[in-house]
Amino acid sequence: MDKIEQTARKWLKDRGVTPDDIAELVYFLQQQYYPNLTKEDCLQNVERVLSKREVQNAILTGIQLDVLAEKGGLQEPLQSIIQSDEGLYGIDEILAFSIVNIYGSIGFTNYGYIDKQKPGILAHLNDKSTGKCHTFLDDIVGAIAAAASSRLAHRSTDSQ
Ligand SMILES: [Mg+2]
């Protein structure tokens, strides 16, 4: 594992997100379609998504901006926009799309659905009372789950 992957994984962990948390989201999205699906299958797909450089780059960029916003380290007007997670900003979603894109269009449906439902770790990341800024991270985590779900769906179709 190289420096970029190590750092991306460490920063995710430091911000309170484990691969297991993301695997739970994949299970939430896919269990209705695959009755024999296991958490282990979900985790394996999350791990493969996390091993992609495009995904690591998105993680590093998004978390860096969240952390700087939390410390008040950005310049205005960006500081207020990111710190308050302003609804019309939209660049957090655009960055997340770079992850969803990797596994094709069905990822977008999964991403939209999970972004509305906000199960598991996503509810925690969206809890503003924690004092943390997760403007980018919530979308990145949802996108990794959506991408892993797409990967899982493509693989199971290919093997039929
Ligand atoms: Mg966001």
Boltz pocket constraint, residues with backbone or C-beta under 6 A from the ligand:
constraints:
  - pocket:
      binder: B
      contacts: [[A, 85], [A, 92], [A, 93], [A, 134], [A, 135], [A, 136], [A, 137], [A, 138], [A, 139]]
      max_distance: 6.0
